[in-house]
């Protein structure tokens, strides 16, 4: 099923990471999810740190800086991770690719339906776009590609195989955008599409470019007042 993928070089690079480095990546991902939670457990645990003047956002920023420095010190990592995509258009005619495209397309139709039937989704996007700075969105997209398309996917790959990692990364991206249940469901499509683009091109640079383009469209429409 997965004989068409082009990410072998990136996968091999991930295998070079030590257990400590993989644990650090896991903590990095976990912090992103925890920041969305408002449960009693969250409040009790981080209330201890907040009483000392340390916020979850500060911890997340510190861990992000450490992870980025760690990745930068990995020889050739960013050249591999964000190199020129190696897209092979011939394989798009294969049956398994067509099935995956149909499945992802079905999620796209679901997203369109939710955008049409649940206006609060677009209102939330518009709200974020109106207050966003362009550099912030670029940096956020870059970080998301590293957390969801690299760290989460390849950590899951070592435990659950390709199919499990594909599904978990897709759902993880949706959970990371769980401003509401409909909003999270609408994010299943971009999550699945981004993983598909990563595996097809062998590089997170392609989903990163698509991510930037989609954010730019949302920002443009929001600034027009639509």
C-alpha positions as CSV (number, residue, x, y, z in Angstrom):
1,X,0.0,0.0,0.0
2,X,2.8,2.4,0.8
3,X,5.3,1.4,-1.9
4,X,5.0,4.8,-3.6
5,X,6.2,7.0,-0.8
6,X,9.2,9.2,-1.2
7,X,10.1,10.1,2.4
8,X,12.7,7.3,3.1
9,X,15.5,9.8,3.5
10,X,13.5,11.8,6.1
11,X,12.5,8.6,7.9
12,X,16.2,7.5,8.1
13,X,17.1,10.9,9.5
14,X,14.5,10.5,12.2
15,X,15.9,7.0,13.1
16,X,19.2,8.7,14.0
17,X,17.6,10.6,16.8
18,X,18.4,9.3,20.3
19,X,15.7,8.2,22.8
20,X,16.1,11.4,24.7
21,X,15.7,13.5,21.5
22,X,12.5,11.5,20.6
23,X,11.2,12.0,24.1
24,X,11.8,15.8,23.8
25,X,9.9,15.8,20.5
26,X,7.0,14.0,22.3
27,X,7.0,16.5,25.1
28,X,7.0,19.3,22.4
29,X,3.9,17.8,20.8
30,X,2.2,17.2,24.1
31,X,2.6,20.8,25.2
32,X,0.8,21.9,22.1
33,X,-2.2,19.8,23.0
34,X,-2.1,20.6,26.7
35,X,-2.3,24.4,25.9
36,X,-5.8,23.8,24.4
37,X,-7.1,22.1,27.5
38,X,-9.0,23.8,30.3
39,X,-9.7,20.8,32.5
40,X,-9.4,20.7,36.3
41,X,-6.3,18.5,35.9
42,X,-4.7,21.1,33.7
43,X,-5.5,23.9,36.1
44,X,-4.3,21.9,39.1
45,X,-1.0,20.8,37.5
46,X,0.0,24.1,35.9
47,X,-1.4,26.1,38.7
48,X,1.7,25.1,40.6
49,X,3.9,26.6,37.9
50,X,1.7,29.7,37.5
51,X,2.1,30.4,41.2
52,X,5.8,30.6,40.6
53,X,5.2,33.0,37.7
54,X,5.8,30.3,35.0
55,X,3.1,29.9,32.4
56,X,2.4,27.0,30.0
57,X,3.1,29.4,27.1
58,X,6.5,30.2,28.5
59,X,7.3,26.5,28.9
60,X,6.2,25.8,25.4
61,X,8.3,28.6,23.9
62,X,11.4,27.3,25.9
63,X,10.9,23.7,24.7
64,X,10.3,25.0,21.1
65,X,13.6,26.9,21.2
66,X,15.4,23.8,22.5
67,X,13.9,21.6,19.9
68,X,14.7,24.0,17.0
69,X,18.3,24.2,18.3
70,X,18.5,20.4,18.5
71,X,17.2,20.1,14.9
72,X,19.6,22.7,13.6
73,X,22.5,20.8,15.1
74,X,21.5,17.7,13.3
75,X,23.8,17.7,10.2
76,X,21.8,18.2,7.1
77,X,18.4,17.9,8.8
78,X,16.8,21.1,7.4
79,X,18.3,20.4,4.0
80,X,16.4,17.1,3.9
81,X,13.3,18.2,5.7
82,X,12.8,21.4,3.6
83,X,14.5,20.5,0.4
84,X,13.0,20.6,-3.1
85,X,10.0,18.3,-3.2
86,X,10.5,15.2,-5.4
87,X,7.0,14.9,-6.9
88,X,6.3,12.0,-9.2
89,X,3.1,12.8,-11.1
90,X,3.1,9.4,-12.9
91,X,2.1,7.5,-9.7
92,X,-1.1,9.6,-9.4
93,X,-2.7,7.1,-11.9
94,X,-2.1,4.1,-9.5
95,X,-5.2,2.6,-7.9
96,X,-4.0,3.0,-4.3
97,X,-3.2,6.7,-4.9
98,X,-6.6,7.2,-6.5
99,X,-8.3,5.6,-3.4
100,X,-6.3,7.8,-1.1
101,X,-7.2,10.9,-3.1
102,X,-10.8,10.0,-3.1
103,X,-10.7,9.5,0.7
104,X,-9.0,12.8,1.2
105,X,-11.4,14.4,-1.3
106,X,-14.3,13.1,0.8
107,X,-12.8,14.8,3.8
108,X,-12.6,18.0,1.7
109,X,-16.3,17.8,0.9
110,X,-17.0,17.3,4.7
111,X,-15.0,20.5,5.4
112,X,-16.9,22.5,2.7
113,X,-20.2,21.2,4.2
114,X,-19.1,22.3,7.7
115,X,-18.0,25.7,6.5
116,X,-21.4,26.2,4.8
117,X,-23.5,24.8,7.6
118,X,-21.5,26.1,10.6
119,X,-20.8,29.8,10.2
120,X,-18.8,29.9,13.5
121,X,-16.0,28.0,11.8
122,X,-15.3,30.9,9.3
123,X,-15.9,33.5,12.1
124,X,-13.2,31.8,14.1
125,X,-10.8,31.8,11.1
126,X,-11.6,35.4,10.4
127,X,-11.1,36.4,14.0
128,X,-7.6,34.8,14.1
129,X,-6.8,36.3,10.7
130,X,-7.8,39.8,11.6
131,X,-5.5,39.8,14.7
132,X,-2.6,37.9,13.0
133,X,0.7,39.2,11.8
134,X,2.0,37.7,8.6
135,X,5.3,36.7,10.2
136,X,3.4,35.0,13.0
137,X,1.4,32.9,10.6
138,X,4.5,31.9,8.6
139,X,6.3,30.9,11.9
140,X,3.2,29.1,13.1
141,X,2.9,27.1,9.9
142,X,6.6,26.2,10.0
143,X,6.2,25.0,13.6
144,X,3.1,23.0,12.7
145,X,4.9,21.2,9.9
146,X,7.6,20.2,12.2
147,X,5.3,19.1,15.0
148,X,2.5,17.4,13.0
149,X,4.2,16.4,9.8
150,X,7.6,15.4,11.2
151,X,7.6,14.8,14.9
152,X,4.1,13.3,15.4
153,X,4.0,11.3,12.2
154,X,7.4,9.7,12.6
155,X,7.0,9.0,16.3
156,X,3.7,7.3,15.5
157,X,5.3,5.5,12.6
158,X,7.7,3.7,14.9
159,X,4.7,2.4,17.0
160,X,1.8,2.0,14.7
161,X,3.1,1.7,11.1
162,X,2.3,3.8,8.1
163,X,-1.5,3.6,8.2
164,X,-1.7,4.2,12.0
165,X,0.8,7.1,11.7
166,X,-1.2,8.6,8.8
167,X,-4.5,8.5,10.8
168,X,-2.9,9.6,14.1
169,X,-1.2,12.6,12.5
170,X,-4.4,13.6,10.7
171,X,-6.4,13.4,13.9
172,X,-3.6,15.1,15.9
173,X,-3.7,18.1,13.5
174,X,-7.5,18.4,14.0
175,X,-7.2,18.2,17.8
176,X,-4.5,20.9,17.6
177,X,-7.2,23.1,16.0
178,X,-10.0,22.1,18.3
179,X,-11.4,25.6,18.9
180,X,-14.8,23.8,18.6
181,X,-15.9,20.3,17.6
182,X,-17.1,21.4,14.1
183,X,-13.8,23.4,13.6
184,X,-11.7,20.3,14.5
185,X,-13.7,18.1,12.1
186,X,-13.1,20.6,9.3
187,X,-9.4,20.3,10.0
188,X,-9.3,16.6,9.2
189,X,-9.1,17.5,5.5
190,X,-6.0,19.7,5.6
191,X,-4.4,17.3,8.1
192,X,-4.8,14.3,5.7
193,X,-3.9,16.3,2.7
194,X,-0.7,17.6,4.2
195,X,0.5,14.1,5.2
196,X,-0.3,12.8,1.7
197,X,1.7,15.7,0.2
198,X,4.6,14.9,2.6
199,X,4.7,11.2,1.6
200,X,4.3,12.0,-2.1
201,X,7.0,14.6,-2.3
202,X,9.3,13.3,0.5
203,X,9.6,16.7,2.0
204,X,7.5,18.8,4.5
205,X,8.3,21.8,2.3
206,X,5.4,21.1,-0.1
207,X,2.7,20.9,2.7
208,X,4.4,24.0,4.2
209,X,3.9,25.9,1.0
210,X,0.3,24.7,0.8
211,X,-0.2,25.7,4.4
212,X,1.2,29.2,3.8
213,X,-1.0,29.6,0.7
214,X,-4.2,28.5,2.5
215,X,-3.4,30.9,5.4
216,X,-2.8,33.7,2.9
217,X,-6.1,33.1,1.3
218,X,-7.9,33.2,4.6
219,X,-6.0,36.3,5.6
220,X,-6.8,38.0,2.3
221,X,-10.5,37.2,2.5
222,X,-10.7,38.3,6.2
223,X,-9.0,41.6,5.4
224,X,-11.6,42.1,2.6
225,X,-14.3,41.8,5.2
226,X,-15.9,38.7,3.7
